[in-house]
Amino acid sequence: MTFVENLTLFVLSAFIGYEVITKIPTNLHTPLMSGANAISGITLLGSVVVAGQGETTLATALGFLAVVMATINVVGGYLVSHFMLSEFSQGGR
Amino acid sequence: MAGILAQQLPEQALQFAYLVSGIMFIQGLRDMTHPRTATRGNLISSGGMFLAVAVTILWFEILTPAILAAGLLIGGVVGAYLAVAVETTEMPQLVGLFNGFGGGASAVVAGAELVDVLAGSGDLGVGLTASAAIAAIIGSVTFSGSFVASGKLHGIVGESPVSTNVGHALKVTFLGVALVAGAVLVVQPSLFGGVPTAEWVPVYWVIVAAALLLGIFLVVPIGGADMPVVISLLNSYSGLAAATTGFVLNNTVLIIAGTLVGAAGMILTIIMCESMNRSLANVFFGGLGGDDTAEEMEDIYEGQITETSPEEVTMLLETAERVVIVPGYGMAVAQAQHAVAELVDLLEDSGVDVEFGIHPVAGRMPGHMNALLAEADVPYDKMRELEEVNPTFSQTDLVIVTGANDVVNPRANEDDDSPIAGMPILNVEDARHVVVNKRSLSPGFSGIANPLFARDNTSMLFGDAKASMQSLVNEYKESNS
């Protein structure tokens, strides 16, 4: 992957994000925020690779720290969104 | 360098799995456009995350599975514990906290990758170092800034806005140090004949340290009521940090997912700023300086304030055909949402048309009021946005404002010099009667008096939101039994 290919992906994703997210109603902005927050924990992928195959002790230690932080973000974020959204579906009786 | 999957499948299989997970993130967000499908959307999105993580673990050779498993286990348990244990009212600070962890992870991973590459091939390209420097700055600012924001929302860090020249100077200094250190990291490989040595990596940690301090000094001066803007912006940053880490690691799904989050946070930030008629720069550097003195407030309020009681409000409710409730942060602080929801149920049963008028910046995070009311089982079609509800006030018999102040202050429309000039407000004074439930006449976040309280059709119901709403419920029940 070259830098330009990465950049292409970045720009196209930004447009998709704009189109999708502007359609989300105010009602759901809090769960949107915590859900998006959980998605930003995707950095866990990088952490996993670095923690698992760190070539130095320092890299492994840093990778471990990153895995812990990113997993808190992912698991906590999705759970909180889920709890909030299940309240919304009850409220929408 | 190959795990179980990589030995059996072609190289493209990993990229394909990442594509599928990227699509699942997008579809998950698309489902968030309606409350009925939103729960499914969240599940699809978490499925995408699970797929991406599982494939990554199985694809790459894991030299130290115990360390990886321990990290996942600790993070998973802590995250799940926090999500289950924390009350709905503490949701804003929890979301802020999670956000900080995501940003911090991005900064640390980019650093670890640099350490790794140096120990291995030692080939630090400009693309790699530049992306790493950006990930370090954004990720570290997100980490420390989110923790401060979370502390403010939790009441550990002072909520009041402070704007000082020393503070501005410190921000500029730390940003400067981070940028210079970033430039050194990028330029240094070519300067030294393209043979960088391990001793250069500490520059990366200088960036991280400066950016951490920058995050603290950026958020500390910002007032509590501006936290919806800060939290959305930091949310955007944590996404951008992940996307930049994707550039460092050449990982497609990191770029896709990170950018989606970056866009989501940025859009929410813009909505919040527009709802206050303020620029992002004003929120971050200006501070909101209301300066009404006690005498000025006295001038406005003197002899004009009508105090009311739950009994009198109940009489108004008895004759009302349409009631609008305007909630604010005071409702969240007092946890009055259940009492409010009970009152709405009672009124509905008597055939009264009841709706909520919700200002975009009411509360401490985007959609905060909606989330609280949903928790109290209020149907979402009763929650109206500002543009929808404003034209209906002239046909409304009674508006009950509970725990809100600046978002119903008519000076936003009338007084060009007030700090809230031009901010779109809920025009509750158009209704026949307005009851404002507040603990005292003290000003809101803007620090200015609210002439609404002195209007002829306004009466004040002094008291804590929960206690007041509960006594309304009791009075109304009694008079209808």
Interface residues (C-beta under 8 A of the other chain):
Chain A: M1 F3 N6 L9 F10 S13 A14 I16 G17 Y18 V20 I21 T22 K23 I24 P25 T26 N27 L28 H29 T30 P31 L32 M33 S34 G35 A36 N37 A38 I39 S40 G41 I42 T43 L44 L45 G46 S47 V48 V49 V50 A51 G52 Q53 G54 E55 T56 L58 A59 T60 L62 G63 F64 L65 A66 V67 V68 M69 A70 T71 I72 N73 V74 V75 G76 G77 Y78 L79 V80 S81 H82 F83 M84 L85 S86 E87 F88 S89 Q90 G91 G92 R93
Chain B: M1 F25 I26 G28 L29 R30 M32 T33 H34 P35 R36 A38 T39 G41 N42 L43 S45 S46 M49 A52 V53 T56 I57 F60 E61 I62 L63 T64 P65 I67 L68 A70 G71 L72 I74 G75 G76 V78 G79 A80 L82 A83 V84 V86 M91 L94 V95 F98 N99 F101 G102 G103 G104 A105 S106 V108 V109 A110 G111 A112 E113 V115 D116 A119 G120 G127 I231 S232 N235 S238 G239 A241 A242 A243 T245 G246 F247 V248 L249 N250 N251 T252 V253 L254 I255 I256 A257 G258 T259 L260 V261 G262 A263 A264 G265 I267 L268 I358 P360 M365 P366 G367 H368 N370 A371 L373 A374 E375 D377 V378 P379 Y380 D381 M383 E385
